[in-house]
Amino acid sequence: MHYLLLPFLSFLVGIVVGLTGVGGASLITPMLIFLFQVPPSIAVSSDVVAATLMKVIGGVKHWRQQTLDLQVVKWLALGSVPGSLTGVGILYLLKHIGAINLDYILLRLIGAMMLVVTVSALAQLLLKTFIPKLKLPELPKFDLKTKSGRLQSVSVGAVLGSMVGLTSVSSGSMFALVLIAFFRLDSRKLVGTDISQAAILLLFTSLGHLGLGTVDWSLVLPIWLGTVPGVLVGARLCKITPQRTLRFVIYSILLMVSWKLVYQA
């Protein structure tokens, strides 16, 4: 049954990603766990591998359009790639410790990451909508022309990369917040830089998950069939859809899902 339902739902997720930039993992991983009863360890690994193709296609498109910042991509990736492999290494160790229930731990890690991502994004959206003139204290800008700026970029990339390696969540959402807060990227280059960085990160992360032996190709292929065309459709619809309303609805759904993962799973 999931050979028909999974591509259809993945197509809808792809449209949402193309429309809003909300990470596919935040939607697909819980969908696999709750709707298709996939064990969390398999859901995370399969989702990472499935998301890689979607991000790579998007990253190549933005590279050709020159709608990304290559320097930001490079320095974040220098931290996020080893960070993600460290996260996968932690999963490998946990998997081989028989006394620890890996799926139990992953459920709560995924929920916690989703909760952080969603609350941060929702708070930012609400402030911009209802208090547009509010001036919050600005975080320091990372200057990639200096050693300290490069070190800060690598460090932030490493922390977020490790979380992606552990849970598959936030390869796009949390990095997008970082790009806005610490790099002050304009909207034209924000999405392209976010997707391109995530493509490099997920490419290496997926290799690590393939080594874990927890990737289910019967899940990956249907997700590919749905998300790739869905992203292309979503990107076209993006110009005519009210972004703030749509993002608010999606973030509200993610908030409920993450709460369920943390406290009821």
Secondary structure, DSSP 8 states (H G I E B T S, - for coil): -HHHHHHHHHHHHHHHHHHH---HHHHHHHHHHHTS---HHHHHHHHHHHHHHHHHHHHHHHHHHT-S-HHHHHHHHHHHHHHHHHHHHHHHHHHT-TTS-HHHHHHHHHHHHHHHHHHHHHHHHHHHHH-TT----------TTSHHHHHHHHHHHHHHHHHHHHHSTTTTHHHHHHHHHHH---HHHHHHHHHHHHHHHHHHHHHHHHHHT---HHHHHHHHHHHHHHHHHHHHHTTTS-HHHHHHHHHHHHHHHHHHHHHT-
